[in-house]
Each structure stands twice: as C-alpha cells, then as structure tokens.
Amino acid sequence: MATKQKWKIGIIGAGGISEAHLEAIKDEPRAEVVAIADVAREVASNRAVRHTIPQVYSDFRELLEVPEIDAVVICVPNYLHAETAMQALAAGKHTLCEKPMAMSVQQAEEMIEAAKQADKILMVAQNNRFRSDAQYVKKLLDEGKLGQIYHAKTGWVRRNGIPGWGSWFTQKELAGGGPLIDIGVHMLDLTLWLMDHPKPVSVLGQTYAQFGPHKKGLSEWGRRDENGHFDVEDMAVAMITFENGLTLTLDASWASHIEKENVFLNLYGKEGGTSLNLMEDRLTLYQDWNGTPATTEIVPRRDKERVQLFHNFVDSLEGTAAPLCTPEQALYINRLIEAIYASAQAGEAVRL
C-alpha cells in the first residue's frame, strides 16, 4: 500500500478504554484522530475537547460515511464488537478492534470473512504482546534458550476488581462472560502467542460467582447501575491440554481473598523457565549453569505497549509489516474461551 502523509483515524466508543488508544495515537506521527462517535454524545464531546478531535457523532454509522477516514478503532462493549467491525469493514475502513475479538466463535468467523471480502486490515488490540518483557521472552523461546516448553501457568487475579456492577460488564448477554473473557483473554492470548499457538486437545474449566451476586469485591472501574444485574462468573479456572503434550493452567478472577492483584505468566521448559510479573514489570529467568541452579533478574526496556501496538497497526496499513495480532489467532482464543465456558456448564472436560 502507498504511504500516506497522515492516516485519518476514527474512534468508535468513547468509554474508558478509548482514552488509552487516544493517548497512544498521539505518539504515532503517521496518524491523527479526526472523528469520534458514541451514543452518549456528551461523553464523546468531552473526549473530543480533551484530544482536539474535530468531528463528533452520536451514531457511528455517520462516522463511517466520512470518506477521509481510513481506519477505525473499536472501543464499544463486547456485544457490539462484531456488528461494528463488520459495518466498518464493509464501509472500507481498516479496523483495530478491542479485545475480546467477539462474543462467540461464529461472530469471530464472520468478522474474518468480512475483512477478506473488504480486503481490509482487521487487527485485535492484544497490547500485552507488545510489552518489552514479553518480546524478550518471545526471543528466548524462538532461539531455543529455554528448550521445549511443557507447561505454562498464567492468570490475572484481583482482590476487589469487579467493574461497573450492573452495567454491560456484568451481564452475560452483553459481555459474553466475566473475568475470563475480560482479563483472562489477555493472559490466554499472551501465553499461547509465546508458544506459537499449539493445537488444543481438551479443555477442563470451572467458574464461580462468590462475590458479584452479593455486590462484594467491586472496583471503581466502569459505571455502576443499581438497576442492572450480575449473571456472569467472578472467577474462572481452566486446564488445557495440547497435541504435543503441553499443558496450560489459567486463573482469571475479578475478586478473591488474596493479598493483592497479580498478573503472572510462568513457563516451564526443559532447559530453563521464566516468571513474568506484569504488575511489577519483573522478569526472572531460571536455568542451570554447570549443574548449579542460576536465577537471573531481567530488566527489559519499558516501552508503552499500546504505542507499539498502534505503530504495528500503521505499519500494516502501509504494507511494511504484518499485524502481530491476527484475527485468526483471536479466533483461536475465542474457541478456547467458548470451550472453557462449555466445560464449566457441562461439569466435564470438553474435547476439541
């Protein structure tokens, strides 16, 4: 694709996550935000004033009709991801969609087909892949420094972190689920990207709702709606086995009786292991040197991962790089999330 002087970007959805994208785009000199849309026009107007965005809409379809807009960033609730993305692609707009890609495997497949039909870039905003510590671990794995990985343990667990009680966050029909599809998707995606997406064989999952139904474990994130309800899990756990013998365990919770929030990823390899703490930006490498256990603390450069994500998105628009987060990989994660929920409902492992 020919390089443009400036890629014109539209933001669809002016909620909290849009702020993270708007701040990141400021550090991308090849792009500028020219429009923002939200059904709550006042919220969109406030973002527009803060970030000097010239055009504001209450209907995203009006934004899609603006011919100068080359690409959109989708920041709407989960249940609107697929519909919004497919309309954007059909309108000829390249699309960067917030995670999770979709509420279901079927929706994800439809989004991929829409991107193919439109011949436009569809990328999912899995920003943690762009962390410098994650990139360092990926390099170790690609170089074989850890040997064959045989087990991974990952998770995102909070003490009091239920977002927007009663809002779309806590309604299955609108969110697709609770912490598994909200924050667990981040760790599942990051871990399996590091391991080159092995073929899954079986999934055993369980979900719990010990806090949310009683309005306990709440956070300040999101707007509460006392007239809403809570019908999702507040904790999910899973064990996944893969064709090559690899196993993975996942914990995802919004609320737990634990010391503090923990976001972790541990890899167990034949020649070494790693422990990545995303909350504390701490990466530890475990190996043996001449038969003696050796522990090394790694301090990679701390980059702004959302800035790096948007750099990659623009590189993809210009044809100088491929999207690091492909929709096919996001579909893979959707399949696993769907299987975890199915296993929890059935009370037994699900074969894939």
Buried (B, 14 or more C-beta within 10 A) or exposed (E): EEEEEEBBBBBBBBBEBBBBBBEBBEEBEBBBBBBBBBBEBEBBBBBBEEBEBEBBBBEBEEBBEBEEBBBBBBBBBBBBBBBBBBBBBEBBBBBBBBBBBBBBBEBBBBBBEBBEEBEBBBBBBBBBBBBBBBBBBBEBBEEEBBBEBBBBBBBBBBBBBBBBBBBBBBBBEBBBBBBBBBBBBBBBBBBBBBBEBBEBBBBBBBBBBBBBEEEEBBBEEBBBBEEBBBBBBBBBBBBBBBEEEBBBBBBBBBBBEEEEBBBBBBBBBEEBBBBBBBEEEBBBBBBEEEEEEEEEEBEBEEBBBBBBBBBBBBBBBBEEEEBBBBBEBBBBBBBBBBBBBEBBEEEEBBEB
